Amino acid sequence: MFLELLRRRNPGLLAAAAHLHQSGDLPANCYALDLDTVAANAAAIRREADRLGLSAYAMTKQVGRNPDFCRTIRDAGITEAVGVDLQCAVADHLGGLGIGHLGHLVQIPRHEVSTAAALTPRYWTVFDDTKATEAATASAAAGREQPLLARIEAPGDRFYRGHEGGYPADQIVAVAERLDALPGARFAGVTSFPTQLFDPAAGRVVSTPNLDTLRSAAAALRAAGRTHVELNAPGTTSAAMLAMLAEAGATQVEPGHGLTGTTPWHAVTDLVEEPAVLYVSEVSHLWSGRAYVFGGGLYVDPVLGLGGTRALIVPRGGGLDDAYLVDVEMPAPEAIDYYAMADVSAAPAVAPGDTVLFGFRPQAFVTRALTAGVTGIRSGDPAVSGVYAADGSAPLRLDSTDTPATASTERAS
């Protein structure tokens, strides 16, 4: 679905990725990021957030916490990130972003709270008093008072399986008082996830019961005399739905796929953000009418279902006009994605080494893929700014003179 979106709205990224792979600058098993378009997307979200008085924290896990991506959105005005886990927050910090929020979705392990506190997060989410005490103790030891967000839940709220947890929403006033009493911390507000989701029947993003739970909690806190309550409302975030969140009382939003134009809403409606990411692979070998395509990053975010997948195969020395659009059999979700298998029965000229381009919703951080920012696509002079592993670090690179003791692990420049 997102391949067709790329062909229509950002063919320059497809052409640049094919050229850069054929020149050897983009490796196979790599998510390529159009940094010019990422910058435009981030600026559009930042403008709308500023207009509505919302704080915007970037979610970078989808693109492997790529440092060039982090610097691009920072320069476009989104200067702080949300760490989905502590490793994400550390990678964002190393990539040049401040930490606006951590602890949600993944709480901080108890022996790692000092590392979290050293990141000086603007907000830290806790699910219960044990985690609140750990966060407060680490923050006090670091000489600071940490604003805490309470993750809350109420009957009827919607959570992905394995994401459950939080304080009972109807106890929020007492929870706030307990958090305020902790040396090194203070209560700042409430959060939940997802507070909005794409509705395929409606063809747009709609709020979940979780958002009403946050609104009710905020109202109870104001009635108890609290004049300002932060309301953190993540989920399927793009510029198009920020007004709805602001009207509901949200104060914080967390764009992730919106920065690359790959939310489910983008798949069916041309929103202001344009698609800015694709997956680059290569034909490994041919067998029985199929081209076996290198994998490693073939995890497709299943939010839109696991329908058929297609790819473009660009012959060596050719361009998009020479490409074959083929059906691809992806590895089963329970299998290791060593290869995908492309039906090339109607593409007899396909050969090992040809470029393969996919368009789908990535979650690079759960893969063994590489990521690479590409600059200059809009000006017609594309170049790879750096290649990184899925955790935001530079991959090990060897040359013929290296031994394991001398191999370079320097960040790509």
Secondary structure, DSSP 4 states (H G I P E B T S, - for coil): -HHHHHHHH-HHHHHHHHHHHHTTSS-SSEEEEEHHHHHHHHHHHHHHHHHHT-EE-EE-GGGTT-HHHHHHHHHTT--EEEESSHHHHHHHHHTT-EEEEESSSSPPPGGGHHHHHHT--SEEEESSHHHHHHHHHHHHHTT-PEEEEEEEE-TT----TT----EEGGGHHHHHHHHHTSTTEEEEEEE-S-SEEEETTTTEEEE-HHHHHHHHHHHHHHHTT-S--EEE--SS--GGGHHHHHHTT--EE--SGGGGT-SHHHHHS--SS---EEEEEEEEEEETTEEEEE-SS----GGG----EEEEEE-TT--GGGPEEEEEEPPPTTS--SEEEEE-TT-TT--TT-EEEE-----GGGSS-EEEEEE-TTTT--EEEEEEETTSSPPPB--TT--TTT-B-PPP-
